[in-house]
Amino acid sequence: MIPIISDEIKKKALDVGIIDIKHEEQTIAGIQYRVSIADVLSSRDTVYRVTTYEEPEHLRDFAVCLCKGAYYRGICKHIYAVLCRSRGESI
C-alpha cells in the first residue's frame, strides 16, 4: 500500500524531472495492474528508476524507488511525481 503523502513530499515533487516513462498492463497473482516504469531526475542530478503498480480498486497499489526517502518512509517525491503523471494529475 502506498502511504499517505505529506505536503512536504508534494512540494518537493515539483523539482523532479521525468526523463522517460512507459505504461503497461500486467497480471500478477490474478490481479490486473497498470504498471508505470519511469526514469526520473532528482534535484541533485541523480537518476532513479521508479516502478508503480496500480490496480483498479486501489486496494493493492504499491511503488518502488531506490532513493533514501522511499527506503526510510515508504514514499518519496519521485514516486509521487510518477503517480501524478500516470494518473494525469497535476503535482
ROSE-4610 file (N, C-alpha, C; in Angstrom, 1 decimal, always signed):
// ROSE-4610
residu = [M/M/M/I/I/I/P/P/P/I/I/I/I/I/I/S/S/S/D/D/D/E/E/E/I/I/I/K/K/K/K/K/K/K/K/K/A/A/A/L/L/L/D/D/D/V/V/V/G/G/G/I/I/I/I/I/I/D/D/D/I/I/I/K/K/K/H/H/H/E/E/E/E/E/E/Q/Q/Q/T/T/T/I/I/I/A/A/A/G/G/G/I/I/I/Q/Q/Q/Y/Y/Y/R/R/R/V/V/V/S/S/S/I/I/I/A/A/A/D/D/D/V/V/V/L/L/L/S/S/S/S/S/S/R/R/R/D/D/D/T/T/T/V/V/V/Y/Y/Y/R/R/R/V/V/V/T/T/T/T/T/T/Y/Y/Y/E/E/E/E/E/E/P/P/P/E/E/E/H/H/H/L/L/L/R/R/R/D/D/D/F/F/F/A/A/A/V/V/V/C/C/C/L/L/L/C/C/C/K/K/K/G/G/G/A/A/A/Y/Y/Y/Y/Y/Y/R/R/R/G/G/G/I/I/I/C/C/C/K/K/K/H/H/H/I/I/I/Y/Y/Y/A/A/A/V/V/V/L/L/L/C/C/C/R/R/R/S/S/S/R/R/R/G/G/G/E/E/E/S/S/S/I/I/I]
num = [1/1/1/2/2/2/3/3/3/4/4/4/5/5/5/6/6/6/7/7/7/8/8/8/9/9/9/10/10/10/11/11/11/12/12/12/13/13/13/14/14/14/15/15/15/16/16/16/17/17/17/18/18/18/19/19/19/20/20/20/21/21/21/22/22/22/23/23/23/24/24/24/25/25/25/26/26/26/27/27/27/28/28/28/29/29/29/30/30/30/31/31/31/32/32/32/33/33/33/34/34/34/35/35/35/36/36/36/37/37/37/38/38/38/39/39/39/40/40/40/41/41/41/42/42/42/43/43/43/44/44/44/45/45/45/46/46/46/47/47/47/48/48/48/49/49/49/50/50/50/51/51/51/52/52/52/53/53/53/54/54/54/55/55/55/56/56/56/57/57/57/58/58/58/59/59/59/60/60/60/61/61/61/62/62/62/63/63/63/64/64/64/65/65/65/66/66/66/67/67/67/68/68/68/69/69/69/70/70/70/71/71/71/72/72/72/73/73/73/74/74/74/75/75/75/76/76/76/77/77/77/78/78/78/79/79/79/80/80/80/81/81/81/82/82/82/83/83/83/84/84/84/85/85/85/86/86/86/87/87/87/88/88/88/89/89/89/90/90/90/91/91/91]
x = [+0.8/+0.0/+0.9/+0.5/+1.2/+0.8/+1.7/+1.4/+0.8/+0.3/-0.2/+0.9/+0.6/+1.7/+1.6/+2.7/+2.7/+2.8/+2.5/+2.6/+4.1/+5.0/+6.5/+6.9/+6.4/+6.7/+6.1/+4.8/+4.2/+4.9/+5.4/+6.2/+7.5/+8.2/+9.5/+9.4/+8.2/+8.0/+8.0/+7.8/+7.9/+9.3/+10.3/+11.7/+12.1/+11.2/+11.5/+11.2/+12.2/+12.0/+11.9/+10.8/+10.7/+11.3/+12.4/+13.2/+12.4/+11.9/+11.2/+10.2/+9.1/+8.1/+7.3/+7.1/+6.2/+5.2/+4.1/+3.0/+2.7/+2.3/+2.0/+1.0/+0.3/-0.6/+0.0/-0.1/+0.5/-0.5/-0.6/-1.4/-0.5/-0.7/+0.2/-0.8/-0.6/-1.5/-3.0/-3.3/-4.7/-5.2/-4.4/-4.9/-4.3/-5.1/-4.7/-4.1/-2.8/-2.2/-1.8/-1.9/-1.3/+0.1/+1.1/+2.5/+3.1/+3.6/+4.4/+5.8/+6.7/+8.1/+8.8/+9.4/+10.0/+11.4/+12.2/+13.5/+13.3/+13.6/+13.4/+14.7/+14.8/+16.0/+15.6/+16.4/+16.1/+16.8/+16.5/+17.1/+18.6/+19.2/+20.6/+21.3/+20.6/+21.1/+21.4/+20.6/+20.7/+19.5/+19.7/+18.7/+18.2/+16.9/+16.3/+15.3/+15.2/+14.1/+13.0/+11.8/+10.6/+9.6/+9.1/+8.1/+6.8/+5.7/+4.4/+3.5/+2.7/+1.7/+0.4/-0.6/-1.9/-3.0/-3.9/-5.0/-6.3/-7.3/-8.5/-9.1/-9.1/-9.8/-8.9/-7.6/-6.6/-6.4/-6.7/-6.5/-5.2/-4.5/-3.2/-2.2/-2.3/-1.3/+0.1/+1.1/+2.4/+3.4/+4.5/+5.5/+6.9/+7.9/+9.3/+10.2/+11.0/+12.1/+13.3/+14.5/+15.7/+16.4/+15.6/+16.2/+16.1/+16.7/+16.7/+15.3/+14.6/+13.3/+12.3/+12.3/+11.4/+11.9/+13.1/+13.7/+13.2/+13.3/+13.0/+11.5/+10.9/+9.5/+8.4/+8.9/+7.9/+7.3/+7.6/+7.1/+8.2/+8.2/+9.2/+8.6/+9.3/+8.9/+8.9/+9.8/+9.9/+8.7/+8.3/+7.1/+5.9/+5.7/+4.6/+4.5/+5.7/+5.7/+5.2/+5.7/+5.3/+3.8/+3.3/+1.9/+1.0/+1.4/+0.7/+0.7/+1.8/+1.9/+1.1/+1.2/+0.5/-1.0/-1.5/-2.9/-3.4/-2.5/-2.9/-3.3/-2.7/-3.0/-1.9/-2.1/-1.0/-0.4/+0.8/+1.6/+1.2]
y = [-1.2/+0.0/+1.2/+2.2/+3.5/+4.4/+4.8/+5.6/+7.0/+7.6/+9.0/+9.9/+10.8/+11.7/+13.0/+13.4/+14.7/+15.9/+17.0/+18.3/+18.5/+18.1/+18.3/+17.5/+16.3/+15.5/+16.0/+16.5/+17.1/+18.3/+19.1/+20.3/+20.0/+19.0/+18.6/+17.9/+17.3/+16.6/+17.6/+18.9/+19.9/+19.9/+19.5/+19.6/+18.3/+17.3/+16.1/+16.1/+15.8/+15.7/+14.3/+14.0/+12.6/+12.6/+11.7/+11.6/+10.7/+9.6/+8.6/+7.9/+7.6/+6.8/+5.9/+4.7/+3.8/+3.1/+2.8/+2.2/+0.8/-0.2/-1.5/-2.1/-3.1/-3.9/-5.2/-5.6/-6.9/-7.6/-8.9/-9.7/-10.4/-10.1/-10.7/-11.3/-12.6/-13.4/-13.2/-13.1/-13.0/-11.6/-10.6/-9.2/-8.4/-7.7/-6.8/-5.5/-5.2/-4.0/-3.1/-1.8/-0.8/-0.5/-0.8/-0.6/+0.6/+1.5/+2.6/+2.5/+2.5/+2.4/+3.7/+4.4/+5.7/+5.9/+6.7/+7.2/+8.6/+9.0/+10.4/+11.0/+12.3/+13.1/+13.9/+13.7/+14.4/+15.8/+16.6/+17.9/+17.9/+16.8/+16.7/+16.0/+16.0/+15.3/+13.8/+13.2/+11.7/+11.1/+10.0/+9.4/+8.1/+8.1/+6.9/+6.2/+4.9/+4.2/+4.0/+4.4/+4.3/+3.4/+2.4/+1.5/+1.6/+1.8/+1.8/+0.8/+0.2/-0.8/-0.3/-0.1/+0.3/-0.6/-1.0/-1.9/-1.0/-1.4/-0.6/-0.1/-0.9/-0.5/+0.2/+0.3/+1.0/+0.4/-0.9/-1.6/-2.2/-2.5/-3.2/-2.4/-1.1/-0.3/-0.3/-0.4/-0.2/+0.4/+0.9/+1.6/+1.3/+1.4/+1.1/+2.3/+2.8/+3.7/+3.4/+3.6/+3.2/+4.4/+5.5/+6.6/+6.3/+7.2/+7.0/+7.4/+8.3/+8.7/+7.6/+6.8/+5.7/+4.6/+4.4/+3.3/+3.6/+4.8/+5.1/+5.4/+6.0/+6.4/+5.6/+4.9/+4.1/+4.9/+6.2/+7.1/+8.2/+8.7/+9.8/+10.7/+11.8/+12.8/+12.2/+11.2/+10.6/+9.8/+9.0/+8.1/+9.0/+10.1/+11.0/+11.6/+12.0/+12.6/+11.6/+10.4/+9.4/+9.0/+8.9/+8.7/+9.7/+11.0/+12.1/+12.0/+11.8/+11.7/+10.5/+9.4/+8.2/+8.3/+9.1/+9.3/+10.5/+11.3/+12.5/+13.7/+13.6/+14.7/+15.7/+16.9/+17.9/+17.7/+18.1/+18.0/+19.1]
z = [+0.0/+0.0/+0.0/-0.7/-0.8/+0.4/+1.3/+2.5/+2.1/+3.1/+2.9/+2.5/+1.6/+1.1/+1.7/+2.4/+3.1/+2.2/+2.7/+1.9/+1.5/+2.4/+2.1/+0.9/+0.8/-0.4/-1.7/-1.5/-2.7/-3.2/-2.3/-2.6/-3.3/-2.7/-3.3/-4.7/-4.9/-6.2/-7.4/-7.1/-8.2/-8.8/-8.1/-8.6/-9.3/-9.4/-10.0/-11.5/-12.3/-13.8/-14.3/-15.0/-15.6/-16.9/-17.0/-18.2/-19.2/-18.8/-19.6/-18.8/-19.4/-18.7/-19.7/-19.2/-20.1/-19.2/-19.8/-19.0/-19.7/-18.9/-19.4/-18.5/-18.9/-18.1/-17.8/-16.5/-16.1/-15.1/-15.2/-14.3/-13.3/-12.1/-11.0/-10.0/-9.8/-8.9/-9.2/-10.5/-10.9/-10.8/-10.5/-10.3/-11.5/-12.2/-13.3/-12.8/-13.0/-12.6/-13.8/-13.6/-14.6/-14.0/-14.7/-14.2/-15.0/-14.2/-14.8/-14.4/-15.4/-15.2/-15.7/-14.8/-15.1/-14.6/-15.4/-15.0/-14.7/-13.4/-13.0/-12.6/-12.8/-12.4/-11.2/-10.1/-8.9/-8.9/-7.9/-7.8/-7.7/-7.4/-7.2/-8.4/-9.5/-10.8/-10.6/-9.8/-9.7/-10.4/-11.1/-11.9/-11.0/-10.8/-10.1/-11.0/-10.8/-11.5/-10.5/-11.0/-10.2/-10.9/-10.2/-10.7/-9.8/-10.4/-9.7/-10.2/-9.3/-9.6/-9.1/-10.0/-9.6/-10.1/-9.2/-9.6/-9.6/-10.3/-10.5/-9.2/-8.1/-6.9/-5.9/-6.3/-5.5/-4.1/-3.9/-2.6/-2.4/-3.6/-3.5/-4.3/-4.4/-5.1/-4.3/-5.0/-4.4/-5.4/-4.9/-5.7/-5.1/-6.0/-5.6/-6.2/-5.4/-5.8/-5.0/-5.5/-4.9/-4.1/-3.9/-3.1/-1.6/-0.8/+0.7/+1.2/+0.6/+1.1/+1.1/+0.0/-0.2/+0.8/+0.9/+1.8/+3.3/+3.7/+5.1/+5.4/+4.4/+4.7/+3.9/+2.9/+2.1/+1.0/+0.9/-0.1/-0.3/-1.6/-1.8/-2.9/-3.1/-4.1/-5.5/-5.8/-7.1/-7.4/-6.4/-6.6/-6.8/-6.0/-6.1/-7.5/-8.0/-9.4/-10.4/-10.3/-11.3/-11.2/-9.9/-9.8/-10.4/-10.1/-10.7/-12.2/-12.8/-14.3/-14.8/-14.2/-14.7/-14.6/-13.6/-13.4/-14.1/-14.7/-15.4/-14.5/-13.3/-12.3/-12.3/-11.8/-11.7/-10.3/-10.2/-8.9/-8.0]
